[in-house]
Amino acid sequence: MLLVLLILGPMGYINKNMKLYFLTGNKNKFEEAKAVLGDVEQLDIGLPEIQEIDAKGIIKTKLQEAFNHQKGELLVEDTSLYLNCLAFRGH
């Protein structure tokens, strides 16, 4: 499962005058995002990798921490593996 969450500006839409930041330290992930989104900048701030079952909780924690370093429109990605048949959920 791939979960991507985009936090929009205060008016509920993307402000075209503000920069969009993709939070990742992975150069390849950034290049892939840039190929799809175009005008996006990489933001590598070493976010904590929390261990949580709730994927939305992971994203929310990453974004809250990122806002301590950078204001603006942020895009963060997290990948989770769910094996319901084995009752296993992990990251």
For each residue, the residues with C-beta under 8 A, 3 or more apart:
1: 55 79 80 81 82
2: 77 79
3: 55 56 59 77 78 79 80
4: 75 76 77
5: 56 59 63 75 76
6: 14 73 74 75
7: 63 73 74
8: 11 12 13 14 73
9: 12 13 14 15 18 73
10:
11: 8 15
12: 8 9
13: 8 9
14: 6 8 9 18 20 73
15: 9 11 18 73
16:
17:
18: 9 14 15 72 73
19: 39 40 41 72 73
20: 14 37 39 40 41 72 73 74 75
21: 40 41 42 43 66 70 72 73 74 75
22: 29 30 33 34 37 40 41 42 43 74 75 76 77
23: 43 44 45 47 62 66 74 75 76 77
24: 29 30 33 42 43 44 76 77
25: 44 46
26: 29 30
27: 30 31 42
28: 31 32
29: 22 24 26 32 33 77
30: 22 24 26 27 33 34 42
31: 27 28 34 35
32: 28 29 35 36
33: 22 24 29 30 36 37 40 75 77
34: 22 30 31 37 38 40
35: 31 32
36: 32 33
37: 20 22 33 34 40 75
38: 34
39: 19 20
40: 19 20 21 22 33 34 37 75
41: 19 20 21 22
42: 21 22 24 27 30
43: 21 22 23 24 66 69 70 74
44: 23 24 25
45: 23 65 66 69 70
46: 25
47: 23 62 65 66 76
48: 61 62 65
49: 91
50: 57 58 61
51: 91
52: 55 57 58 61 91
53: 57 89
54: 57 58
55: 1 3 52 58 59 78 80
56: 3 5 59 60
57: 50 52 53 54 60 61
58: 50 52 54 55 61 62 78 80 91
59: 3 5 55 56 62 63 76 78
60: 56 57 63 64
61: 48 50 52 57 58 64 65
62: 23 47 48 58 59 65 66 76 78
63: 5 7 59 60 66 67 74 76
64: 60 61 67 68
65: 45 47 48 61 62 68 69
66: 21 23 43 45 47 62 63 69 70 74 76
67: 63 64 70 71 74
68: 64 65
69: 43 45 65 66
70: 21 43 45 66 67 74
71: 67
72: 18 19 20 21
73: 6 7 8 9 14 15 18 19 20 21
74: 6 7 20 21 22 23 43 63 66 67 70
75: 4 5 6 20 21 22 23 33 37 40
76: 4 5 22 23 24 47 59 62 63 66
77: 2 3 4 22 23 24 29 33
78: 3 55 58 59 62 91
79: 1 2 3 91
80: 1 3 55 58 89 90 91
81: 1 88 89 90 91
82: 1 88 89
83: 86 87 88 89
84: 87
85:
86: 83
87: 83 84
88: 81 82 83
89: 53 80 81 82 83
90: 80 81
91: 49 51 52 58 78 79 80 81
